[in-house]
Amino acid sequence: MILPECPSTNTLAAELSQAGQAPEGTVVITHNQTSGRGQRGNTWESGKGLNLTFSSVLHPGFLTASRQFQLNKVIALAVHDVVKKYTPEQVRVKWPNDIMVGNKKVCGILIENQVTGEKLSRSIAGIGLNVNQSEFSSPLASSVSIHSGKAIDLVTMFEDLLQSIEWRYLQLKNKQADKLDGDYLDSMFRINETHKFIVGDKETDAMIVNVDSSGKLIMKINNEMRSFDLKEIKYVY
C-alpha cells in the first residue's frame, strides 16, 4: 500500500492487520510520514519525498516470545546489508537496531510484536531510512546520499530492501539463527572497543562484548560483565 502521506506506517499497518486486511508480507509505505515513532518514544524526522518510511507485516508464529529479539537482528541486518552497497564508508548496527554510517545515524527501526500464548502472532517492522535528505535538526543524523556523494533512486533502494528483508527473514525461519547471531555481532557499532557510556546518571568507560538471547547488551565495566536493557544505558559521542 502506497500513501502520499500518513502519520505512522506502523500504526496503519497494525490497524490493517487487526482488521484482517494485511496478510504476511503486506508493506505500507508513505512519501511523507508526519508522526513517525522511534525507540524510547522518540519521533522520527523525515523530509517529504526524500527518504524511505515503511512498515512490513510479519507473522512469525514459529518464534517464541523469549526469542523475539531475533527479529531485531533480521531487520537491522537487512537494512545494514543494503546500505553497505550504497556507501564506501563503514556501516554498523548500533544496538539494538539503529543503522550507523561512521558516527552518524541514517536509519531507525521500530518493531512492535503481538504475543499469543508463548508465540509471536504478529510483528510490525517499521523502517525509517534517510536516503536523500541533506539537512537535519540533529547533528547525529545523516543520510545515505550524504555518504555516497550522489542522489539515490528510491524505488531501486526500496526493492533492494524488500529482497534483503525477505532473505534475512527466511534465514530465521529456516533455523539459521546462528548465522544471524554471528553476522549481528560482526556488524555491531563499537563492539570490543572501549568507549564512554552513561550508566544511570554516571559517565563511565565500558566495552560492548555481546548481546544475550533476550536482546540485552552485555558490557564489560571495570572488569565486570553486566547486562543492560534499552533504557538503562546511553552512548556518548
N, CA, C and O of each residue as an XYZ file, in Angstrom:
948
protein
N       0.840     -1.190      0.000
C       0.000      0.000      0.000
C       0.879      1.246      0.000
O       1.738      1.410      0.867
N       0.659      2.121     -0.979
C       1.440      3.356     -1.088
C       0.537      4.538     -0.756
O      -0.539      4.693     -1.333
N       0.987      5.367      0.178
C       0.202      6.533      0.589
C       1.016      7.813      0.400
O       2.206      7.834      0.716
N       0.397      8.877     -0.108
C       1.115     10.139     -0.224
C       1.574     10.659      1.139
O       2.651     11.240      1.268
N       0.732     10.435      2.149
C       1.038     10.939      3.488
C       0.279     10.135      4.524
O      -0.864      9.741      4.291
N       0.907      9.886      5.672
C       0.204      9.289      6.803
C       0.989      9.576      8.079
O       2.194      9.819      8.014
N       0.332      9.554      9.231
C       1.033      9.852     10.480
C       2.114      8.827     10.804
O       3.249      9.198     11.104
N       1.769      7.532     10.746
C       2.705      6.467     11.106
C       2.377      5.202     10.331
O       1.264      4.683     10.428
N       3.338      4.702      9.563
C       3.095      3.466      8.818
C       2.929      2.276      9.754
O       2.176      1.352      9.447
N       3.621      2.286     10.893
C       3.459      1.193     11.853
C       2.033      1.139     12.390
O       1.431      0.069     12.482
N       1.503      2.306     12.741
C       0.141      2.364     13.277
C      -0.869      1.894     12.240
O      -1.777      1.128     12.565
N      -0.724      2.341     10.998
C      -1.654      1.947      9.950
C      -1.539      0.462      9.645
O      -2.553     -0.214      9.469
N      -0.307     -0.059      9.580
C      -0.118     -1.487      9.308
C      -0.759     -2.332     10.402
O      -1.366     -3.364     10.114
N      -0.629     -1.905     11.646
C      -1.233     -2.644     12.761
C      -2.757     -2.611     12.670
O      -3.417     -3.617     12.928
N      -3.314     -1.463     12.305
C      -4.766     -1.345     12.174
C      -5.287     -2.242     11.054
O      -6.314     -2.904     11.208
N      -4.579     -2.262      9.932
C      -4.987     -3.116      8.807
C      -4.899     -4.593      9.182
O      -5.772     -5.388      8.835
N      -3.836     -4.943      9.894
C      -3.659     -6.328     10.311
C      -4.759     -6.749     11.279
O      -5.311     -7.843     11.171
N      -5.067     -5.873     12.216
C      -6.106     -6.156     13.202
C      -7.458     -6.374     12.521
O      -8.285     -7.158     12.986
N      -7.661     -5.671     11.420
C      -8.927     -5.780     10.686
C      -8.917     -6.930      9.680
O      -9.878     -7.119      8.934
N      -7.826     -7.695      9.665
C      -7.730     -8.822      8.751
C      -7.457     -8.434      7.312
O      -7.738     -9.202      6.392
N      -6.906     -7.233      7.113
C      -6.670     -6.720      5.763
C      -5.187     -6.645      5.410
O      -4.818     -6.009      4.424
N      -4.340     -7.288      6.204
C      -2.905     -7.220      5.950
C      -2.260     -8.581      6.173
O      -1.734     -8.837      7.255
N      -2.288     -9.457      5.176
C      -1.621    -10.751      5.305
C      -0.116    -10.574      5.420
O       0.411     -9.491      5.166
N       0.576    -11.647      5.806
C       2.027    -11.559      5.938
C       2.656    -11.108      4.624
O       2.305    -11.582      3.543
N       3.595    -10.179      4.754
C       4.252     -9.630      3.581
C       3.698     -8.293      3.140
O       4.278     -7.625      2.284
N       2.563     -7.896      3.727
C       1.997     -6.581      3.404
C       2.981     -5.481      3.783
O       3.596     -5.520      4.848
N       3.120     -4.501      2.896
C       4.001     -3.369      3.151
C       3.200     -2.082      3.015
O       2.477     -1.884      2.038
N       3.338     -1.215      4.003
C       2.722      0.112      3.968
C       3.853      1.127      3.860
O       4.730      1.184      4.722
N       3.826      1.928      2.795
C       4.880      2.916      2.575
C       4.250      4.272      2.298
O       3.192      4.354      1.674
N       4.895      5.330      2.759
C       4.379      6.675      2.532
C       5.503      7.605      2.081
O       6.665      7.430      2.446
N       5.120      8.603      1.273
C       6.081      9.607      0.834
C       6.325     10.652      1.918
O       7.327     11.366      1.891
N       5.402     10.734      2.870
C       5.518     11.748      3.917
C       4.912     11.229      5.208
O       3.692     11.225      5.374
N       5.768     10.791      6.123
C       5.312     10.311      7.433
C       5.379     11.475      8.408
O       6.455     12.005      8.685
N       4.220     11.869      8.926
C       4.149     13.101      9.717
C       4.368     12.896     11.211
O       4.708     13.842     11.922
N       4.176     11.669     11.696
C       4.350     11.405     13.138
C       5.020     10.057     13.354
O       4.532      9.216     14.109
N       6.155      9.866     12.675
C       6.889      8.613     12.812
C       7.361      8.388     14.235
O       7.765      9.323     14.926
N       7.303      7.142     14.662
C       7.693      6.805     16.034
C       8.991      6.015     16.036
O       9.255      5.218     15.136
N       9.810      6.256     17.082
C      11.071      5.547     17.223
C      11.192      4.899     18.583
O      10.230      4.862     19.350
N      12.374      4.387     18.882
C      12.630      3.794     20.190
C      12.527      4.851     21.288
O      12.726      6.041     21.044
N      12.210      4.389     22.510
C      12.101      5.257     23.683
C      11.020      6.327     23.524
O      11.050      7.343     24.219
N      10.065      6.108     22.613
C       9.004      7.085     22.417
C       9.421      8.293     21.614
O       8.679      9.273     21.548
N      10.605      8.250     20.993
C      11.077      9.373     20.198
C      10.299      9.461     18.883
O       9.672      8.496     18.446
N      10.357     10.651     18.264
C       9.781     10.813     16.936
C      10.880     10.643     15.900
O      12.066     10.701     16.224
N      10.478     10.432     14.648
C      11.449     10.231     13.567
C      11.272     11.348     12.547
O      10.208     11.489     11.945
N      12.323     12.141     12.357
C      12.310     13.265     11.423
C      12.587     12.769     10.007
O      13.571     12.069      9.769
N      11.706     13.140      9.063
C      11.895     12.683      7.693
C      11.337     13.706      6.717
O      10.182     14.115      6.837
N      12.152     14.124      5.750
C      11.725     15.090      4.755
C      10.809     14.453      3.716
O      11.013     13.304      3.324
N       9.816     15.189      3.279
C       8.819     14.691      2.330
C       9.452     14.291      0.999
O      10.141     15.091      0.364
N       9.211     13.035      0.579
C       9.652     12.560     -0.716
C      11.139     12.316     -0.853
O      11.629     12.085     -1.958
N      11.870     12.364      0.259
C      13.324     12.238      0.200
C      13.840     10.906      0.727
O      14.958     10.495      0.415
N      13.024     10.240      1.519
C      13.502      9.070      2.253
C      12.570      7.875      2.074
O      11.582      7.951      1.343
N      12.890      6.784      2.741
C      12.043      5.592      2.722
C      11.482      5.352      4.118
O      12.224      5.055      5.055
N      10.183      5.482      4.246
C       9.500      5.235      5.522
C       8.388      4.220      5.250
O       7.404      4.517      4.572
N       8.569      3.034      5.788
C       7.601      1.972      5.510
C       7.573      0.948      6.636
O       8.466      0.900      7.482
N       6.525      0.131      6.623
C       6.362     -0.925      7.619
C       5.968     -2.226      6.927
O       5.183     -2.231      5.979
N       6.529     -3.324      7.421
C       6.222     -4.655      6.895
C       5.486     -5.468      7.954
O       5.816     -5.412      9.139
N       4.495     -6.218      7.514
C       3.733     -7.085      8.409
C       4.293     -8.503      8.317
O       4.385     -9.080      7.233
N       4.661     -9.048      9.465
C       5.183    -10.410      9.523
C       4.346    -11.233     10.498
O       3.789    -10.700     11.458
N       4.267    -12.535     10.241
C       3.548    -13.447     11.129
C       4.507    -14.560     11.570
O       4.414    -15.688     11.085
N       5.422    -14.246     12.484
C       6.450    -15.220     12.883
C       5.963    -16.178     13.965
O       6.503    -16.211     15.071
N       4.939    -16.954     13.632
C       4.381    -17.876     14.607
C       5.328    -18.972     15.025
O       5.071    -19.681     15.998
N       6.421    -19.120     14.302
C       7.445    -20.108     14.634
C       8.383    -19.616     15.733
O       9.237    -20.368     16.203
N       8.228    -18.358     16.145
C       9.179    -17.740     17.073
C       8.526    -17.529     18.436
O       7.447    -16.944     18.527
N       9.184    -18.009     19.501
C       8.662    -17.784     20.849
C       8.931    -16.350     21.279
O       9.846    -15.695     20.779
N       8.121    -15.879     22.209
C       8.265    -14.507     22.700
C       9.645    -14.266     23.305
O      10.183    -13.163     23.211
N      10.216    -15.295     23.924
C      11.525    -15.146     24.561
C      12.644    -14.932     23.549
O      13.739    -14.496     23.905
N      12.359    -15.245     22.266
C      13.374    -15.100     21.215
C      13.037    -13.963     20.244
O      13.573    -13.917     19.137
N      12.176    -13.069     20.643
C      11.701    -12.036     19.725
C      12.806    -11.076     19.275
O      12.656    -10.412     18.250
N      13.909    -10.992     20.020
C      14.995    -10.104     19.591
C      15.607    -10.578     18.272
O      16.283     -9.808     17.590
N      15.377    -11.825     17.914
C      15.872    -12.305     16.626
C      15.302    -11.487     15.470
O      15.957    -11.323     14.441
N      14.088    -10.978     15.637
C      13.501    -10.146     14.584
C      14.236     -8.813     14.451
O      14.368     -8.282     13.348
N      14.713     -8.275     15.574
C      15.538     -7.070     15.503
C      16.777     -7.328     14.657
O      17.184     -6.490     13.852
N      17.366     -8.498     14.855
C      18.565     -8.850     14.086
C      18.229     -8.970     12.601
O      18.974     -8.488     11.748
N      17.111     -9.612     12.301
C      16.692     -9.797     10.906
C      16.568     -8.453     10.196
O      17.155     -8.249      9.134
N      15.810     -7.548     10.781
C      15.532     -6.272     10.118
C      16.769     -5.385     10.091
O      17.062     -4.761      9.071
N      17.498     -5.324     11.206
C      18.697     -4.481     11.252
C      19.736     -4.952     10.242
O      20.337     -4.137      9.541
N      19.949     -6.256     10.166
C      20.938     -6.780      9.216
C      20.485     -6.577      7.776
O      21.304     -6.308      6.898
N      19.185     -6.706      7.532
C      18.676     -6.499      6.182
C      18.968     -5.084      5.700
O      19.415     -4.889      4.569
N      18.718     -4.103      6.553
C      18.994     -2.707      6.179
C      20.496     -2.471      6.093
O      20.975     -1.827      5.159
N      21.233     -2.988      7.059
C      22.695     -2.871      7.071
C      23.291     -3.370      5.758
O      24.145     -2.709      5.166
N      22.838     -4.538      5.306
C      23.380     -5.144      4.091
C      23.162     -4.253      2.869
O      24.039     -4.134      2.013
N      21.990     -3.633      2.797
C      21.675     -2.779      1.646
C      22.453     -1.470      1.698
O      23.019     -1.044      0.690
N      22.486     -0.829      2.864
C      23.193      0.454      2.978
C      24.668      0.296      2.609
O      25.269      1.194      2.020
N      25.242     -0.852      2.961
C      26.651     -1.115      2.614
C      26.904     -1.048      1.114
O      28.006     -0.712      0.681
N      25.884     -1.368      0.323
C      26.034     -1.356     -1.135
C      26.081      0.065     -1.703
O      26.535      0.278     -2.827
N      25.607      1.034     -0.914
C      25.443      2.391     -1.430
C      26.487      3.379     -0.924
O      26.520      4.521     -1.383
N      27.325      2.975     -0.007
C      28.331      3.897      0.511
C      29.640      3.161      0.772
O      29.622      2.014      1.217
N      30.784      3.808      0.499
C      32.071      3.183      0.774
C      32.469      3.276      2.248
O      33.435      2.642      2.673
N      31.727      4.063      3.021
C      32.062      4.246      4.436
C      31.590      3.054      5.273
O      30.767      2.252      4.831
N      32.122      2.959      6.472
C      31.792      1.843      7.364
C      30.340      1.932      7.830
O      29.894      2.973      8.313
N      29.621      0.843      7.679
C      28.220      0.755      8.110
C      28.130     -0.217      9.280
O      28.671     -1.322      9.222
N      27.447      0.198     10.339
C      27.356     -0.622     11.540
C      25.942     -0.587     12.114
O      25.172      0.337     11.854
N      25.619     -1.614     12.901
C      24.341     -1.672     13.620
C      24.587     -1.237     15.059
O      25.318     -1.891     15.803
N      23.976     -0.138     15.435
C      24.067      0.323     16.828
C      22.925     -0.322     17.615
O      21.747     -0.124     17.317
N      23.311     -1.094     18.624
C      22.323     -1.809     19.433
C      21.210     -0.881     19.907
O      21.492      0.226     20.364
N      19.954     -1.308     19.808
C      19.544     -2.621     19.310
C      19.399     -2.699     17.789
O      19.598     -3.765     17.207
N      19.049     -1.565     17.128
C      18.811     -1.696     15.682
C      18.892     -0.387     14.898
O      18.240     -0.261     13.862
N      19.666      0.581     15.357
C      19.921      1.762     14.533
C      21.017      1.432     13.525
O      21.904      0.625     13.802
N      20.949      2.056     12.366
C      21.980      1.847     11.354
C      22.844      3.106     11.292
O      22.348      4.218     11.106
N      24.148      2.896     11.452
C      25.106      3.995     11.501
C      26.037      3.940     10.300
O      26.480      2.868      9.889
N      26.327      5.114      9.741
C      27.406      5.242      8.770
C      28.431      6.147      9.428
O      28.167      7.324      9.674
N      29.597      5.594      9.711
C      30.543      6.311     10.559
C      29.923      6.477     11.936
O      29.499      5.500     12.554
N      29.870      7.724     12.421
C      29.241      8.008     13.706
C      27.886      8.688     13.546
O      27.389      9.310     14.485
N      27.289      8.574     12.368
C      26.018      9.229     12.097
C      24.911      8.198     11.894
O      25.131      7.153     11.281
N      23.729      8.496     12.408
C      22.583      7.601     12.276
C      21.836      7.900     10.983
O      21.440      9.039     10.732
N      21.646      6.858     10.157
C      20.902      7.029      8.912
C      19.568      6.297      8.926
O      18.727      6.531      8.058
N      19.363      5.420      9.894
C      18.126      4.630      9.902
C      17.708      4.265     11.320
O      18.527      3.879     12.154
N      16.422      4.398     11.565
C      15.829      3.932     12.812
C      14.820      2.837     12.517
O      14.138      2.868     11.494
N      14.733      1.886     13.404
C      13.840      0.732     13.222
C      12.991      0.563     14.475
O      13.503      0.624     15.593
N      11.705      0.354     14.286
C      10.802      0.105     15.403
C       9.999     -1.157     15.112
O       9.218     -1.205     14.161
N      10.202     -2.181     15.944
C       9.487     -3.448     15.775
C       8.490     -3.608     16.926
O       8.855     -3.555     18.100
N       7.231     -3.804     16.558
C       6.170     -3.956     17.554
C       5.545     -5.330     17.392
O       5.023     -5.675     16.333
N       5.610     -6.109     18.469
C       5.183     -7.507     18.419
C       3.880     -7.735     19.173
O       3.610     -7.091     20.187
N       3.092     -8.650     18.666
C       1.898     -9.123     19.355
C       2.121    -10.577     19.728
O       2.466    -11.399     18.878
N       1.924    -10.895     21.007
C       2.181    -12.241     21.511
C       0.862    -12.944     21.815
O      -0.017    -12.387     22.472
N       0.741    -14.170     21.326
C      -0.410    -15.008     21.641
C       0.120    -16.292     22.254
O       0.811    -17.069     21.597
N      -0.213    -16.504     23.520
C       0.366    -17.640     24.233
C       1.860    -17.416     24.411
O       2.278    -16.407     24.977
N       2.662    -18.358     23.928
C       4.113    -18.223     24.031
C       4.752    -17.813     22.708
O       5.972    -17.666     22.628
N       3.940    -17.627     21.672
C       4.474    -17.351     20.341
C       4.117    -15.943     19.864
O       3.165    -15.327     20.344
N       4.902    -15.455     18.913
C       4.592    -14.181     18.274
C       3.552    -14.424     17.194
O       3.783    -15.224     16.288
N       2.438    -13.764     17.272
C       1.383    -13.935     16.270
C       1.474    -12.881     15.177
O       1.016    -13.102     14.056
N       2.073    -11.723     15.507
C       2.198    -10.668     14.514
C       3.335     -9.734     14.899
O       3.540     -9.437     16.076
N       4.065     -9.281     13.902
C       5.112     -8.279     14.112
C       4.993     -7.208     13.034
O       4.813     -7.507     11.854
N       5.097     -5.972     13.461
C       5.127     -4.847     12.535
C       6.532     -4.260     12.590
O       6.954     -3.741     13.623
N       7.254     -4.343     11.477
C       8.623     -3.838     11.419
C       8.636     -2.518     10.663
O       8.470     -2.480      9.444
N       8.834     -1.443     11.404
C       8.853     -0.114     10.813
C      10.275      0.348     10.555
O      11.143      0.221     11.418
N      10.509      0.883      9.367
C      11.846      1.333      8.972
C      11.772      2.776      8.500
O      10.950      3.120      7.651
N      12.630      3.610      9.051
C      12.777      4.991      8.586
C      14.215      5.174      8.148
O      15.102      5.339      8.984
N      14.457      5.147      6.840
C      15.811      5.238      6.300
C      15.993      6.577      5.602
O      15.290      6.889      4.642
N      16.944      7.363      6.094
C      17.274      8.636      5.459
C      18.086      8.363      4.205
O      19.203      7.850      4.281
N      17.529      8.705      3.055
C      18.167      8.378      1.786
C      18.738      9.619      1.103
O      19.947      9.715      0.891
N      17.865     10.567      0.761
C      18.319     11.739      0.008
C      18.211     13.057      0.774
O      18.485     14.120      0.217
N      17.818     12.996      2.030
C      17.715     14.226      2.824
C      19.107     14.784      3.096
O      20.045     14.027      3.347
N      19.241     16.107      3.047
C      20.565     16.726      3.220
C      20.686     17.582      4.472
O      21.795     17.936      4.870
N      19.558     17.922      5.101
C      19.597     18.763      6.292
C      18.802     18.111      7.414
O      17.723     17.563      7.192
N      19.362     18.181      8.640
C      18.739     17.573      9.810
C      18.859     18.506     11.009
O      19.807     19.284     11.118
N      17.885     18.412     11.901
C      17.945     19.228     13.108
C      18.934     18.651     14.117
O      19.477     19.381     14.946
N      19.168     17.338     14.045
C      20.117     16.693     14.960
C      21.493     16.568     14.302
O      21.591     16.143     13.151
N      22.556     16.935     15.024
C      23.905     16.797     14.458
C      24.345     15.341     14.323
O      25.349     15.058     13.668
N      23.607     14.418     14.934
C      23.970     12.999     14.867
C      23.283     12.272     13.713
O      23.577     11.105     13.453
N      22.360     12.963     13.012
C      21.625     12.338     11.917
C      22.298     12.608     10.581
O      22.962     13.628     10.393
N      22.114     11.680      9.664
C      22.668     11.828      8.326
C      21.827     11.001      7.361
O      20.809     10.426      7.746
N      22.264     10.946      6.100
C      21.549     10.168      5.096
C      22.541      9.400      4.241
O      23.733      9.705      4.220
N      22.034      8.405      3.540
C      22.899      7.576      2.707
C      23.527      8.402      1.584
O      24.702      8.221      1.264
N      22.754      9.301      0.989
C      23.286     10.085     -0.130
C      24.417     11.005      0.297
O      25.337     11.254     -0.483
N      24.366     11.507      1.507
C      25.455     12.348      2.010
C      26.762     11.570      1.994
O      27.812     12.111      1.645
N      26.695     10.305      2.370
C      27.907      9.493      2.465
C      28.286      8.845      1.133
O      29.440      8.474      0.922
N      27.312      8.713      0.244
C      27.633      8.151     -1.068
C      28.078      9.230     -2.051
O      28.742      8.941     -3.047
N      27.703     10.482     -1.758
C      28.087     11.593     -2.622
C      27.211     11.771     -3.834
O      27.570     12.513     -4.749
N      26.050     11.099     -3.866
C      25.155     11.231     -5.017
C      23.723     10.904     -4.615
O      23.487     10.228     -3.614
N      22.765     11.392     -5.412
C      21.358     11.085     -5.171
C      21.102      9.614     -5.459
O      21.742      9.018     -6.325
N      20.162      9.039     -4.727
C      19.868      7.606     -4.835
C      18.432      7.416     -5.300
O      17.526      8.113     -4.842
N      18.230      6.477     -6.206
C      16.896      6.166     -6.689
C      16.120      5.418     -5.601
O      16.499      4.318     -5.201
N      15.039      6.028     -5.133
C      14.293      5.460     -4.010
C      13.628      4.130     -4.362
O      13.580      3.220     -3.535
N      13.120      4.019     -5.581
C      12.436      2.775     -5.972
C      13.409      1.610     -5.982
O      13.099      0.532     -5.475
N      14.582      1.824     -6.555
C      15.584      0.756     -6.605
C      16.016      0.341     -5.204
O      16.139     -0.847     -4.906
N      16.244      1.328     -4.356
C      16.683      1.014     -2.994
C      15.577      0.316     -2.210
O      15.853     -0.588     -1.421
N      14.341      0.722     -2.417
C      13.208      0.081     -1.752
C      13.107     -1.387     -2.158
O      12.883     -2.255     -1.314
N      13.270     -1.658     -3.435
C      13.245     -3.046     -3.909
C      14.390     -3.851     -3.303
O      14.210     -5.013     -2.941
N      15.566     -3.237     -3.193
C      16.708     -3.902     -2.559
C      16.395     -4.256     -1.106
O      16.731     -5.341     -0.632
N      15.751     -3.331     -0.414
C      15.431     -3.554      0.997
C      14.424     -4.681      1.171
O      14.582     -5.518      2.060
N      13.391     -4.712      0.333
C      12.391     -5.778      0.445
C      13.013     -7.145      0.195
O      12.689     -8.109      0.888
N      13.892     -7.236     -0.779
C      14.572     -8.507     -1.056
C      15.471     -8.914      0.107
O      15.537    -10.089      0.470
N      16.162     -7.934      0.688
C      17.072     -8.209      1.798
C      16.304     -8.651      3.044
O      16.731     -9.566      3.748
N      15.174     -8.000      3.312
C      14.342     -8.386      4.460
C      13.841     -9.818      4.289
O      13.877    -10.615      5.226
N      13.376    -10.133      3.084
C      12.882    -11.494      2.831
C      13.992    -12.522      3.044
O      13.757    -13.566      3.653
N      15.187    -12.240      2.554
C      16.301    -13.183      2.674
C      16.686    -13.405      4.132
O      16.876    -14.543      4.561
N      16.800    -12.319      4.893
C      17.169    -12.458      6.304
C      16.053    -13.123      7.116
O      16.329    -13.896      8.033
N      14.800    -12.824      6.780
C      13.666    -13.435      7.479
C      13.621    -14.940      7.215
O      13.328    -15.729      8.113
N      13.912    -15.322      5.988
C      13.929    -16.753      5.662
C      15.076    -17.471      6.365
O      14.960    -18.651      6.694
N      16.182    -16.767      6.597
C      17.263    -17.364      7.386
C      16.752    -17.738      8.769
O      17.018    -18.834      9.261
N      16.017    -16.824      9.394
C      15.470    -17.098     10.719
C      14.439    -18.219     10.661
O      14.442    -19.121     11.499
N      13.568    -18.156      9.677
C      12.504    -19.154      9.554
C      13.076    -20.540      9.275
O      12.508    -21.549      9.695
N      14.202    -20.584      8.566
C      14.830    -21.862      8.208
C      15.890    -22.305      9.218
O      16.784    -23.089      8.900
N      15.769    -21.789     10.429
C      16.596    -22.221     11.560
C      18.088    -21.945     11.359
O      18.939    -22.760     11.718
N      18.386    -20.782     10.778
C      19.768    -20.349     10.629
C      20.076    -19.206     11.591
O      20.766    -18.249     11.240
N      19.550    -19.324     12.812
C      19.739    -18.265     13.814
C      21.212    -18.047     14.139
O      21.624    -16.922     14.422
N      22.007    -19.111     14.102
C      23.440    -18.960     14.397
C      24.109    -18.019     13.402
O      24.988    -17.242     13.775
N      23.696    -18.088     12.137
C      24.227    -17.197     11.115
C      23.849    -15.755     11.418
O      24.680    -14.853     11.309
N      22.592    -15.538     11.800
C      22.139    -14.197     12.166
C      22.901    -13.672     13.378
O      23.313    -12.512     13.407
N      23.085    -14.528     14.372
C      23.793    -14.119     15.589
C      25.213    -13.667     15.256
O      25.666    -12.621     15.722
N      25.908    -14.464     14.449
C      27.287    -14.133     14.102
C      27.384    -12.863     13.280
O      28.254    -12.027     13.524
N      26.489    -12.710     12.297
C      26.518    -11.516     11.456
C      26.174    -10.267     12.255
O      26.730     -9.195     12.017
N      25.254    -10.411     13.207
C      24.861     -9.258     14.030
C      26.046     -8.781     14.875
O      26.325     -7.584     14.944
N      26.734     -9.718     15.511
C      27.895     -9.334     16.317
C      28.996     -8.729     15.451
O      29.640     -7.759     15.852
N      29.212     -9.293     14.276
C      30.247     -8.774     13.375
C      29.943     -7.348     12.924
O      30.856     -6.573     12.639
N      28.667     -7.008     12.862
C      28.280     -5.695     12.349
C      28.088     -4.642     13.437
O      27.812     -3.483     13.128
N      28.229     -5.025     14.700
C      27.861     -4.127     15.784
C      28.774     -2.904     15.912
O      29.998     -2.997     15.820
N      28.142     -1.781     16.123
C      28.798     -0.497     16.348
C      29.532     -0.525     17.689
O      28.936     -0.789     18.733
N      30.833     -0.249     17.641
C      31.695     -0.112     18.830
C      31.887     -1.402     19.620
O      32.254     -1.341     20.793
N      31.653     -2.553     19.027
C      31.879     -3.792     19.761
C      33.371     -4.009     19.984
O      34.192     -3.714     19.114
N      33.712     -4.531     21.168
C      35.091     -4.835     21.563
C      35.997     -3.616     21.544
O      37.208     -3.732     21.360
N      35.403     -2.450     21.735
C      36.167     -1.206     21.844
C      35.752     -0.492     23.124
O      34.582     -0.527     23.505
N      36.693      0.148     23.779
C      36.369      0.900     24.989
C      35.891      2.300     24.624
O      36.586      3.050     23.939
N      34.687      2.637     25.096
C      34.101      3.955     24.850
C      33.395      4.428     26.109
O      33.199      3.668     27.057
N      33.020      5.692     26.096
C      32.271      6.237     27.225
C      30.780      6.022     27.011
O      30.254      6.215     25.915
N      30.110      5.612     28.098
C      28.664      5.425     28.107
C      28.116      6.070     29.373
O      28.847      6.292     30.337
N      26.836      6.363     29.357
C      26.176      6.840     30.571
C      25.368      5.682     31.146
O      24.436      5.186     30.514
N      25.732      5.267     32.333
C      25.050      4.193     33.047
C      24.385      4.819     34.267
O      25.060      5.337     35.157
N      23.052      4.765     34.299
C      22.348      5.521     35.329
C      22.509      6.991     35.003
O      22.056      7.450     33.955
N      23.143      7.725     35.880
C      23.429      9.144     35.608
C      24.930      9.417     35.615
O      25.360     10.562     35.749
N      25.724      8.354     35.469
C      27.175      8.486     35.556
C      27.848      8.078     34.245
O      27.513      7.052     33.655
N      28.785      8.886     33.809
C      29.556      8.563     32.612
C      30.709      7.637     32.994
O      31.434      7.893     33.955
N      30.866      6.562     32.230
C      31.900      5.592     32.562
C      32.459      4.957     31.302
O      31.803      4.943     30.260
N      33.670      4.432     31.398
C      34.265      3.693     30.295
C      33.741      2.259     30.316
O      33.657      1.634     31.373
N      33.392      1.751     29.143
C      32.850      0.394     29.062
C      33.112     -0.179     27.683
O      33.417      0.544     26.734
N      32.985     -1.505     27.593
C      33.199     -2.196     26.326
C      32.020     -3.123     26.041
O      31.646     -3.934     26.888
N      31.434     -3.004     24.851
C      30.393     -3.931     24.414
C      31.064     -5.249     24.017
O      32.012     -5.257     23.232
N      30.567     -6.362     24.565
C      31.181     -7.650     24.241
C      30.203     -8.651     23.624
O      30.619     -9.597     22.956
N      28.889     -8.440     23.853
C      27.939     -9.433     23.330
C      26.511     -8.920     23.492
O      26.276     -7.854     24.060
N      25.576     -9.696     22.986
C      24.144     -9.481     23.197
C      23.567    -10.829     23.579
O      23.807    -11.817     22.883
N      22.806    -10.898     24.677
C      22.297    -12.206     25.098
C      21.039    -12.577     24.306
O      20.569    -11.798     23.477
N      20.505    -13.761     24.564
C      19.394    -14.292     23.769
C      18.122    -13.460     23.893
O      17.262    -13.506     23.014
N      18.001    -12.702     24.975
C      16.817    -11.857     25.159
C      17.021    -10.453     24.603
O      16.114     -9.622     24.650
N      18.225    -10.191     24.072
C      18.497     -8.887     23.469
C      19.174     -7.902     24.386
O      19.381     -6.751     24.002
N      19.530     -8.320     25.597
C      20.233     -7.403     26.493
C      21.682     -7.226     26.044
O      22.318     -8.152     25.541
N      22.180     -6.010     26.241
C      23.553     -5.687     25.867
C      24.495     -6.131     26.987
O      24.320     -5.747     28.144
N      25.487     -6.936     26.636
C      26.471     -7.405     27.616
C      27.708     -6.527     27.504
O      28.312     -6.414     26.437
N      28.078     -5.902     28.631
C      29.188     -4.961     28.629
C      30.187     -5.286     29.731
O      29.837     -5.824     30.781
N      31.424     -4.948     29.460
C      32.475     -5.107     30.442
C      32.784     -3.741     31.039
O      33.224     -2.826     30.344
N      32.545     -3.623     32.345
C      32.785     -2.375     33.058
C      33.632     -2.685     34.290
O      33.215     -3.446     35.163
N      34.817     -2.093     34.352
C      35.742     -2.347     35.470
C      35.967     -3.844     35.671
O      35.917     -4.350     36.792
N      36.217     -4.543     34.557
C      36.486     -5.992     34.560
C      35.310     -6.830     35.044
O      35.483     -7.997     35.398
N      34.121     -6.247     35.062
C      32.914     -6.976     35.460
C      31.938     -7.001     34.290
O      31.734     -5.984     33.628
N      31.333     -8.161     34.032
C      30.346     -8.289     32.974
C      28.965     -7.908     33.512
O      28.515     -8.428     34.534
N      28.311     -6.998     32.808
C      26.983     -6.556     33.219
C      26.059     -6.522     32.003
O      26.517     -6.340     30.875
N      24.757     -6.698     32.235
C      23.786     -6.678     31.141
C      22.842     -5.492     31.313
O      22.535     -5.069     32.427
N      22.387     -4.963     30.158
C      21.569     -3.758     30.179
C      20.404     -3.869     29.205
O      20.534     -4.424     28.114
N      19.247     -3.321     29.631
C      18.114     -3.133     28.739
C      18.257     -1.791     28.034
O      19.165     -1.013     28.328
N      17.349     -1.533     27.103
C      17.438     -0.359     26.243
C      17.529      0.954     26.998
O      18.332      1.814     26.638
N      16.726      1.126     28.035
C      16.678      2.418     28.721
C      17.704      2.562     29.832
O      17.721      3.573     30.534
N      18.561      1.558     30.000
C      19.491      1.573     31.125
C      20.874      2.104     30.775
O      21.711      2.275     31.661
N      21.122      2.366     29.500
C      22.448      2.813     29.092
C      22.332      3.730     27.868
O      21.451      3.557     27.026
N      23.238      4.703     27.791
C      23.249      5.627     26.655
C      24.664      5.735     26.107
O      25.638      5.725     26.860
N      24.763      5.836     24.803
C      26.051      6.045     24.151
C      26.476      7.506     24.323
O      25.638      8.406     24.374
N      27.783      7.722     24.412
C      28.333      9.081     24.439
C      29.140      9.275     23.158
O      29.958      8.427     22.801
N      28.910     10.391     22.469
C      29.604     10.651     21.202
C      30.632     11.758     21.370
O      31.316     12.116     20.411
